[in-house]
Structure formats: structure tokens, C-alpha cells
Amino acid sequence: MSPVDTEKQATDGNESASPSHPKGLIDVPKQYDTNRAKFAEAVFDCIYVSNRTGGRDAGERCYWASVLFTKFTTTAISLLKLLPKRQEGVVTTSGSFRSALENNWDFTAIAALSRTLYENSLTLFYLCFESVDEDEWLSRLNLMQLHDWTTRRKTFHRNEPESQNYANVLEDLHRKLRTRTFFNSLAPKKRTEYLRGTKIHFQSHEEILTRMCKTGVEGYVTFWHWWSSYAHSFPMSYYRMSEQSRGHGVQNDQDIMYISGSLEVLLEFVNDSLGGMRKLFPDIETPDVYLKDALAKRARAAEEHTRDSAEKHSSDTAL
């Protein structure tokens, strides 16, 4: 699904709809319930795939795919735990402390994790799923490693003298990038910029989305900016809270619409990531197969339990 153009609601000041749910077109509460259930099923599948792929010795691309997908699955589980169960009727108070904890409507937290899942999915495609030659893939890997190395120093050793080990690793990563045909095909100004270690990808979000064959790329980027405004506590995240009766943890129409719209987009990227993992690891069963096997095992277990109970009853009667 491609997010619907948000230009109309942006120009007329009407924010009673999310970027993917213009007001009045669908039954939003029911759509929320549907999207919440679909997301739960997708997360269950993520857990299954992650368990089947973790720790495999299948080459560097598959290794990084398992690492990124494990992170992706963990975030998806956290988001699922934040999704409140919708109640019928109008809810005006949060009720008890326990009910507030169990059913807290917090779009800010959901938006932050939605942004993380979206970016993780793009990185999975960029580093693991897209078919590129070995030289370009190694260039992507080395750039990611360079960003990690420089960021760690800025984060944990900002005010310390530069160690010889840091300088040696930095020199090695620069050397590797300079020997790559793909890296040397870039403009000199771009190469200098990338060697600073401030960039993670050679492509922008828009370019990666296009490579993923997404249509309506601007709509996805709109979602990213929308989620980011909540993750960074920009004014858009708290302006008009009172007018729209949102942001106070209690069920409200606005948050139902916002969360449902986000889930609809996230489901697309979750399924993209699951599909990419199954291409890298073709021996992983699809849900229809492993659920069928699980149900068959449960049926056999129930049959054995019934038989054992009947035999025990027969034995007790004989005594």
C-alpha cells in the first residue's frame, strides 16, 4: 500500500486524519482492530524466522541479515506490546493505575518505534537483500563500519586523546574503501564526504525506496518525517493536544487513527523484510506450513493425552 497524498489536509489545517487515513473514507476503529491483529500475526512470523536464522554460518551477508533482523524483531515485539486493545464506546478516564499501564494510548512511543522499524527495514534491504556485486557490497559494509567506528569514538571517547588503535582501524577502513572500484567511481567530493564517517548509506531513503520498487516514495518519506516529529518532541507532537483530545494516555479517535495508519504502513515493511529473509534462507517454512505442522502436533498430543487418560481410567476401574 502507498500512503495517500497528505497535501490536502496539510493545506486546509485539518489534522483529523493520519497520512494514510483521510477522515471519513473508512471505519477507522475496525481498521485499527484489523491492523493490530495483522501486526501481531506478522510479529509471530518474525519471531519464528529470527529463531530459525540466528547464529547460522552462511556468509557475511546472511550474518548481517540475521543481526539486523534480530534487532528488527525485538523492536517489533516492543511495538506490539505498546498497542492497546480498543474498547467500544467513549472512554473519558484512564481508570485505575493498573488499567492505565495495561491500556495506555501513547502515539509518541509508537511513532518512535515505527521510525526505527522503517529505518531497519531499509537497512536490511540496502545491506542484505538487494542484489549488487561483491565490490559494491563490500563498499557498503566498509562505510557502515566506518560510521560505527567514528560514532563510537564521539559517543564514548569524545574528550580523550586519539589512541593508536583508533587511528589504525580508521586507516584500514579508509584503505579498504579506496581500493573498491565502486567507491572510486564516485565523485571526488563525495568520496571525501564519505571518508569522514558521518554517512551510513551511499543512497538516500528516497533512493533506497525506489530500489525497493516502492511507488509513491514521497508518501513514505512523509511518514518518516511525521514519526520523527514525535520521536524528537517537535511542536507537531504536542500542539493542539487539548483541541484534539489526544496525548493523555486515554483512548481517543485521533490516536486510534494515527496508530492504525502507522500499522498499515509498517505491515508492508515487515512483510518486505520477512520476504527478504526467506529469499536468503529458502529452507524456512512459510506460516501456512509451520502452523499446519504445529496444529498437527497439537492434535496428536491431544489424541495421546485422551488415550492415556482412557487407559488410566480403565486401569483404575479394573482395580
C-alpha positions as CSV (number, residue, x, y, z in Angstrom):
1,M,0.0,0.0,0.0
2,S,1.2,3.5,-0.8
3,P,0.4,6.3,1.7
4,V,-2.2,8.7,0.4
5,D,-1.1,12.2,-0.5
6,T,-1.3,14.4,2.5
7,E,-1.3,17.7,0.6
8,K,-5.0,18.5,1.2
9,Q,-5.0,18.0,4.9
10,A,-1.8,20.0,5.2
11,T,-3.1,23.0,3.3
12,D,-6.6,23.2,5.0
13,G,-5.2,22.7,8.5
14,N,-7.4,19.6,9.1
15,E,-5.3,17.0,11.1
16,S,-8.2,14.8,12.0
17,A,-6.7,12.2,9.7
18,S,-3.4,10.4,9.6
19,P,-1.2,10.5,6.4
20,S,-2.8,7.2,5.3
21,H,-6.3,7.7,6.6
22,P,-8.2,10.7,5.3
23,K,-11.1,11.3,7.5
24,G,-14.4,9.7,6.5
25,L,-13.2,7.1,4.0
26,I,-13.0,4.0,6.2
27,D,-14.3,2.7,9.5
28,V,-11.1,3.6,11.4
29,P,-11.9,1.8,14.7
30,K,-12.5,-1.5,12.9
31,Q,-9.5,-0.9,10.7
32,Y,-7.4,-0.4,13.9
33,D,-8.5,-3.8,15.2
34,T,-7.7,-5.4,11.9
35,N,-4.3,-3.9,11.6
36,R,-3.4,-4.7,15.2
37,A,-4.3,-8.3,14.7
38,K,-2.4,-8.5,11.4
39,F,0.6,-6.9,13.0
40,A,0.5,-9.5,15.8
41,E,0.5,-12.3,13.3
42,A,3.4,-10.7,11.4
43,V,5.4,-10.4,14.6
44,F,4.8,-14.0,15.4
45,D,6.2,-14.9,12.0
46,C,9.2,-12.6,12.7
47,I,10.0,-14.5,15.9
48,Y,9.8,-17.8,14.0
49,V,12.1,-16.6,11.2
50,S,14.5,-14.9,13.6
51,N,14.8,-18.1,15.7
52,R,15.5,-20.2,12.5
53,T,18.2,-17.8,11.2
54,G,20.1,-16.7,14.2
55,G,23.7,-18.0,14.5
56,R,23.9,-19.6,11.1
57,D,27.3,-19.7,9.4
58,A,26.1,-18.8,5.9
59,G,28.4,-16.0,4.8
60,E,28.7,-12.3,5.7
61,R,25.5,-11.1,4.0
62,C,23.4,-13.7,5.8
63,Y,25.2,-12.9,9.0
64,W,24.4,-9.2,8.9
65,A,20.8,-10.1,7.8
66,S,20.4,-12.3,10.9
67,V,21.8,-9.5,13.1
68,L,19.6,-6.8,11.6
69,F,16.5,-9.0,11.6
70,T,17.0,-9.9,15.2
71,K,17.1,-6.2,16.1
72,F,14.1,-5.7,13.8
73,T,12.1,-8.5,15.5
74,T,12.9,-7.2,19.0
75,T,11.7,-3.8,18.1
76,A,8.5,-5.2,16.5
77,I,7.8,-7.1,19.7
78,S,8.2,-4.0,21.8
79,L,5.9,-2.1,19.5
80,L,3.3,-4.8,19.7
81,K,3.3,-4.7,23.5
82,L,2.6,-1.0,23.3
83,L,-0.6,-1.4,21.1
84,P,-3.6,-1.0,23.4
85,K,-6.8,-3.0,22.9
86,R,-9.5,-0.7,21.7
87,Q,-12.7,-0.5,23.9
88,E,-16.1,0.1,22.4
89,G,-17.8,3.4,23.3
90,V,-16.3,6.6,24.7
91,V,-13.6,6.3,27.2
92,T,-13.0,9.5,29.2
93,T,-10.8,8.5,32.1
94,S,-7.8,6.2,32.4
95,G,-9.3,4.4,35.4
96,S,-7.0,2.6,37.8
97,F,-3.2,2.6,37.8
98,R,-3.2,-0.9,36.6
99,S,-5.6,-0.2,33.7
100,A,-3.5,2.8,32.7
101,L,-0.4,0.6,32.5
102,E,-2.3,-2.1,30.5
103,N,-4.1,0.1,28.1
104,N,-2.0,3.3,27.6
105,W,-2.6,5.1,24.4
106,D,0.8,6.7,23.6
107,F,1.4,7.5,20.0
108,T,4.7,9.2,20.7
109,A,6.2,5.8,21.8
110,I,4.6,4.0,18.9
111,A,5.8,6.7,16.4
112,A,9.4,6.4,17.7
113,L,9.4,2.6,17.3
114,S,7.7,2.9,13.9
115,R,10.5,5.1,12.7
116,T,13.1,2.6,14.0
117,L,11.3,-0.4,12.2
118,Y,11.1,1.6,9.0
119,E,14.8,2.5,9.0
120,N,15.8,-1.0,10.0
121,S,13.8,-2.4,7.1
122,L,15.5,-0.1,4.6
123,T,18.9,-1.0,6.0
124,L,18.1,-4.7,5.7
125,F,17.3,-4.2,2.0
126,Y,20.3,-2.0,1.4
127,L,22.9,-4.2,3.1
128,C,21.5,-7.7,2.8
129,F,18.6,-8.1,0.3
130,E,19.5,-6.0,-2.7
131,S,21.4,-7.9,-5.4
132,V,24.7,-6.0,-6.0
133,D,28.1,-7.2,-6.9
134,E,30.7,-8.1,-4.2
135,D,32.7,-4.9,-4.7
136,E,29.7,-2.6,-4.1
137,W,28.5,-4.7,-1.2
138,L,31.9,-4.6,0.5
139,S,31.9,-0.8,-0.1
140,R,28.5,-0.6,1.7
141,L,29.8,-2.7,4.5
142,N,33.0,-0.7,5.0
143,L,31.1,2.6,5.0
144,M,28.8,1.2,7.7
145,Q,31.8,0.0,9.7
146,L,33.4,3.4,9.3
147,H,30.3,5.2,10.6
148,D,30.2,2.8,13.6
149,W,33.8,3.3,14.4
150,T,33.7,7.1,14.3
151,T,30.4,7.3,16.1
152,R,31.6,5.1,19.0
153,R,34.6,7.4,19.5
154,K,32.4,10.5,19.5
155,T,30.0,8.8,21.9
156,F,32.3,7.2,24.4
157,H,35.8,8.8,24.0
158,R,35.0,12.3,22.8
159,N,37.4,14.1,25.2
160,E,40.1,11.5,25.1
161,P,43.3,11.6,23.1
162,E,43.1,9.6,19.9
163,S,44.5,6.2,20.5
164,Q,46.8,4.3,18.1
165,N,44.3,1.5,17.8
166,Y,41.6,4.0,16.7
167,A,44.0,5.5,14.2
168,N,44.9,2.1,12.8
169,V,41.3,0.9,12.4
170,L,40.4,4.2,10.7
171,E,43.3,4.0,8.3
172,D,42.4,0.4,7.5
173,L,38.8,1.2,6.7
174,H,39.9,4.2,4.6
175,R,42.3,2.0,2.7
176,K,39.7,-0.7,2.0
177,L,37.2,1.9,0.7
178,R,39.9,3.5,-1.6
179,T,40.6,0.1,-3.1
180,R,37.0,-0.5,-4.1
181,T,36.0,0.0,-7.7
182,F,32.5,1.2,-6.7
183,F,33.9,3.8,-4.2
184,N,36.4,5.1,-6.8
185,S,33.6,5.6,-9.3
186,L,32.0,8.3,-7.1
187,A,32.8,11.9,-7.5
188,P,35.9,13.1,-5.6
189,K,33.8,15.4,-3.4
190,K,31.5,12.6,-2.5
191,R,34.4,10.3,-1.6
192,T,35.9,12.9,0.7
193,E,32.5,13.3,2.4
194,Y,32.0,9.6,2.9
195,L,35.5,9.2,4.4
196,R,34.6,11.5,7.3
197,G,32.4,8.6,8.6
198,T,29.3,10.6,9.1
199,K,27.2,8.8,6.4
200,I,25.7,5.3,6.9
201,H,24.5,4.7,3.3
202,F,25.6,5.7,-0.2
203,Q,21.9,6.2,-1.1
204,S,19.2,8.4,0.5
205,H,15.9,7.0,1.8
206,E,14.3,8.0,-1.4
207,E,16.8,6.2,-3.5
208,I,16.6,3.0,-1.4
209,L,12.8,3.1,-1.5
210,T,13.0,3.4,-5.3
211,R,15.4,0.5,-5.5
212,M,12.8,-1.5,-3.4
213,C,10.3,-0.8,-6.2
214,K,8.1,1.4,-4.0
215,T,5.6,3.7,-5.6
216,G,4.6,7.0,-4.0
217,V,8.1,7.4,-2.4
218,E,7.2,10.9,-1.1
219,G,4.4,9.4,0.9
220,Y,6.8,7.1,2.8
221,V,9.2,9.9,3.5
222,T,6.2,11.9,4.8
223,F,5.5,9.1,7.3
224,W,9.2,9.2,8.4
225,H,9.1,13.0,9.0
226,W,5.7,12.6,10.8
227,W,7.1,9.8,13.1
228,S,10.3,11.8,13.6
229,S,8.4,14.9,14.9
230,Y,7.1,12.7,17.8
231,A,10.4,11.0,18.4
232,H,12.1,14.4,18.7
233,S,9.3,16.1,20.6
234,F,8.8,18.7,17.8
235,P,5.9,21.1,18.3
236,M,3.7,19.0,15.9
237,S,3.8,16.2,18.6
238,Y,2.2,18.3,21.3
239,Y,0.5,21.3,19.5
240,R,-3.4,21.1,19.6
241,M,-3.3,18.2,22.1
242,S,-6.2,19.7,24.0
243,E,-8.2,20.5,20.9
244,Q,-7.9,17.0,19.6
245,S,-8.2,15.3,23.0
246,R,-5.1,13.2,22.4
247,G,-1.8,12.5,24.1
248,H,-3.1,11.9,27.6
249,G,-3.0,8.1,27.6
250,V,-6.8,7.6,27.2
251,Q,-8.4,6.1,24.2
252,N,-9.4,8.7,21.6
253,D,-10.3,8.9,17.9
254,Q,-7.2,10.8,16.9
255,D,-4.7,8.2,18.3
256,I,-6.7,5.3,17.0
257,M,-6.4,6.8,13.5
258,Y,-2.7,7.7,13.9
259,I,-1.8,4.2,15.2
260,S,-3.9,2.4,12.6
261,G,-2.3,4.4,9.8
262,S,1.2,3.7,11.1
263,L,0.5,-0.1,11.4
264,E,-0.8,-0.2,7.8
265,V,2.5,1.1,6.5
266,L,4.6,-0.9,8.9
267,L,2.9,-4.1,7.9
268,E,4.2,-3.5,4.4
269,F,7.8,-3.2,5.5
270,V,7.5,-6.1,8.0
271,N,6.3,-8.3,5.1
272,D,9.1,-7.0,2.9
273,S,11.7,-7.9,5.5
274,L,10.2,-11.4,6.0
275,G,10.2,-12.0,2.3
276,G,13.8,-10.9,2.0
277,M,14.8,-13.2,4.8
278,R,13.1,-16.2,3.2
279,K,14.9,-15.5,-0.1
280,L,18.3,-15.5,1.8
281,F,17.2,-18.6,3.8
282,P,14.9,-20.6,1.4
283,D,14.6,-23.5,3.8
284,I,12.5,-21.5,6.2
285,E,8.9,-22.6,6.1
286,T,6.1,-20.1,5.4
287,P,3.4,-19.6,8.1
288,D,0.8,-21.8,6.3
289,V,3.3,-24.7,6.5
290,Y,4.7,-24.4,10.0
291,L,1.3,-23.5,11.5
292,K,-0.2,-26.6,9.9
293,D,2.6,-28.7,11.4
294,A,2.1,-27.1,14.8
295,L,-1.6,-27.8,14.7
296,A,-1.0,-31.4,13.6
297,K,1.4,-31.9,16.5
298,R,-1.1,-30.4,18.9
299,A,-3.8,-32.7,17.6
300,R,-1.5,-35.7,18.0
301,A,-0.6,-34.6,21.6
302,A,-4.3,-34.2,22.4
303,E,-5.1,-37.6,21.0
304,E,-2.3,-39.2,23.0
305,H,-3.5,-37.5,26.2
306,T,-7.0,-38.7,25.6
307,R,-5.8,-42.3,25.0
308,D,-3.6,-42.2,28.1
309,S,-6.5,-40.8,30.2
310,A,-8.8,-43.6,28.9
311,E,-6.2,-46.3,29.7
312,K,-5.7,-44.9,33.2
313,H,-9.4,-44.8,33.8
314,S,-9.7,-48.4,32.5
315,S,-6.9,-49.5,34.8
316,D,-8.4,-47.7,37.9
317,T,-11.8,-49.3,37.1
318,A,-10.3,-52.8,37.0
319,L,-8.7,-52.2,40.4
